[in-house]
Amino acid sequence: MSFHMHLRATASNEVPQDFSSLLDFMWAAWEAHPEEYAAGIADSIEKDFGHVDELYTMGTDHGDATNAASTLPIFGGRQIYSSPAKDQPPFVILSPAETRGTAEFLRIVSFDERWQIAGAKLSTPYVGWKDENAARNIFLGYHNDLRTFYARAAQAGHTVIKAFWY
């Protein structure tokens, strides 16, 4: 498996509360990812999730009004580690209220404004591609997928669990 951020929406009372149970739950969800994605209860980003976080957070320390919720879509939430040694990536859980806040942030944030701030840096790996808008289109796709996923999860009153598979 390559690097993935895997998001799964579920009812709050179905969220496992310890690392081992979360691992079992999220692994089963990952195995069913195509079906769950089609049902609108799952999403994932392959390898670029750190850069998507930069799209939302870069420049927020310069007075950007999106600062409060900008960290929620990717890395924000309550972290649950495997052990005190923190030798594996944590699972991250967004409560229904945080899920609603994330959905609202993604609904109102301007992709074009975010791209103006972060696009030059995020486009660097794509320099030389025939399509000059390739990077922008890839990140716009991530943004639209996240917006749809979080909006559905918020509307259902769900918690979102995030796994980082390496």
C-alpha positions as CSV (number, residue, x, y, z in Angstrom):
1,M,0.0,0.0,0.0
2,S,1.3,3.5,-0.8
3,F,0.7,6.6,1.3
4,H,-3.0,7.3,1.8
5,M,-5.2,9.4,4.0
6,H,-8.5,7.5,4.4
7,L,-11.6,9.2,5.7
8,R,-14.6,7.3,7.0
9,A,-17.9,8.8,8.2
10,T,-19.9,6.9,10.8
11,A,-22.4,7.4,13.5
12,S,-20.8,8.6,16.8
13,N,-22.0,5.5,18.7
14,E,-20.2,3.3,16.3
15,V,-16.8,4.9,16.7
16,P,-14.2,2.6,18.3
17,Q,-12.4,4.3,21.2
18,D,-9.1,2.5,21.3
19,F,-6.3,2.1,18.8
20,S,-6.7,-1.6,18.2
21,S,-10.4,-1.4,17.6
22,L,-10.0,1.6,15.4
23,L,-7.4,-0.3,13.4
24,D,-9.8,-3.2,12.9
25,F,-12.7,-0.9,12.0
26,M,-10.7,1.2,9.5
27,W,-8.9,-1.7,7.9
28,A,-12.3,-3.3,7.2
29,A,-13.5,0.0,5.8
30,W,-10.3,0.3,3.7
31,E,-11.0,-3.2,2.3
32,A,-14.5,-2.0,1.3
33,H,-13.3,1.5,0.2
34,P,-14.7,1.4,-3.4
35,E,-18.2,0.5,-2.2
36,E,-18.0,3.0,0.7
37,Y,-16.7,5.8,-1.6
38,A,-19.6,5.1,-4.0
39,A,-22.0,5.3,-1.0
40,G,-20.6,8.7,0.0
41,I,-19.3,7.6,3.5
42,A,-15.6,7.4,2.6
43,D,-12.9,9.4,0.8
44,S,-9.2,9.1,0.4
45,I,-6.2,11.0,-0.9
46,E,-3.2,9.2,-2.2
47,K,0.2,10.7,-1.1
48,D,-0.8,14.4,-1.6
49,F,-2.7,14.8,1.6
50,G,0.1,16.8,3.3
51,H,0.0,19.2,0.3
52,V,-3.8,19.5,0.5
53,D,-3.3,20.5,4.1
54,E,-0.9,23.2,2.9
55,L,-3.5,24.4,0.5
56,Y,-5.8,25.2,3.4
57,T,-3.2,26.3,6.0
58,M,-0.5,28.2,4.0
59,G,-0.7,31.9,4.8
60,T,-3.3,31.6,7.5
61,D,-0.9,33.2,9.9
62,H,-1.1,36.4,7.8
63,G,-4.7,37.4,8.8
64,D,-6.6,34.9,6.6
65,A,-10.1,34.6,8.0
66,T,-10.1,30.8,7.4
67,N,-7.5,30.3,10.1
68,A,-9.8,28.7,12.8
69,A,-11.0,25.8,10.7
70,S,-8.2,25.5,8.1
71,T,-6.5,22.6,10.0
72,L,-9.6,20.4,10.3
73,P,-10.0,18.8,6.8
74,I,-6.7,16.8,6.9
75,F,-4.9,16.6,10.2
76,G,-7.3,18.2,12.7
77,G,-9.2,16.3,15.4
78,R,-8.6,14.1,18.4
79,Q,-5.6,11.8,17.9
80,I,-5.5,8.2,19.2
81,Y,-2.0,6.7,19.2
82,S,-1.0,3.0,19.3
83,S,1.2,3.5,22.4
84,P,2.9,6.2,24.4
85,A,5.9,5.7,22.0
86,K,3.7,7.0,19.2
87,D,5.5,4.6,16.8
88,Q,2.6,4.5,14.3
89,P,0.5,7.3,12.8
90,P,-2.5,8.1,15.0
91,F,-6.1,7.7,14.0
92,V,-7.8,11.1,14.1
93,I,-11.4,11.6,15.0
94,L,-13.6,14.6,14.3
95,S,-16.7,14.9,16.4
96,P,-20.0,15.7,14.7
97,A,-19.6,19.4,15.6
98,E,-16.0,19.4,14.2
99,T,-17.3,17.7,11.1
100,R,-20.0,20.4,10.7
101,G,-17.3,23.1,11.2
102,T,-15.1,21.4,8.5
103,A,-18.0,21.2,6.1
104,E,-18.8,24.8,6.6
105,F,-15.2,25.8,6.2
106,L,-15.0,23.9,2.9
107,R,-18.3,25.3,1.8
108,I,-17.2,29.0,2.2
109,V,-13.5,28.8,1.5
110,S,-12.5,30.1,-1.9
111,F,-10.4,27.6,-3.7
112,D,-9.1,30.3,-6.1
113,E,-8.0,32.5,-3.2
114,R,-6.3,29.5,-1.5
115,W,-4.7,28.6,-4.8
116,Q,-3.3,32.1,-5.2
117,I,-1.6,31.8,-1.9
118,A,-0.3,28.2,-2.1
119,G,-0.5,27.3,-5.8
120,A,3.1,28.3,-6.8
121,K,4.6,26.0,-4.2
122,L,2.1,23.1,-4.8
123,S,2.7,23.3,-8.6
124,T,6.4,22.8,-8.3
125,P,6.3,19.0,-8.9
126,Y,4.2,19.5,-12.0
127,V,6.5,22.0,-13.8
128,G,7.1,20.8,-17.3
129,W,3.8,18.9,-17.7
130,K,2.1,19.7,-21.0
131,D,-1.1,20.8,-19.1
132,E,-0.1,24.0,-17.3
133,N,-3.2,23.7,-15.1
134,A,-2.6,20.0,-14.1
135,A,-1.7,20.8,-10.5
136,R,-4.5,23.2,-10.1
137,N,-7.0,20.7,-11.5
138,I,-5.7,17.9,-9.3
139,F,-6.0,20.0,-6.1
140,L,-9.4,21.3,-7.2
141,G,-10.5,17.7,-7.5
142,Y,-9.3,17.0,-4.0
143,H,-11.1,20.1,-2.7
144,N,-14.3,19.2,-4.4
145,D,-14.2,15.6,-3.1
146,L,-13.5,16.7,0.4
147,R,-16.3,19.3,0.3
148,T,-18.8,16.7,-0.9
149,F,-17.6,14.1,1.6
150,Y,-17.7,16.5,4.6
151,A,-21.0,18.0,3.6
152,R,-22.7,14.5,3.5
153,A,-21.1,13.5,6.8
154,A,-22.2,16.8,8.5
155,Q,-25.8,16.5,7.1
156,A,-26.0,12.9,8.5
157,G,-24.6,14.1,11.9
158,H,-21.6,11.7,11.6
159,T,-18.2,11.6,13.2
160,V,-15.3,11.4,10.7
161,I,-12.4,9.0,11.4
162,K,-9.1,9.5,9.5
163,A,-6.5,6.9,9.0
164,F,-3.0,7.5,7.6
165,W,-1.8,4.4,5.8
166,Y,1.9,4.1,5.1
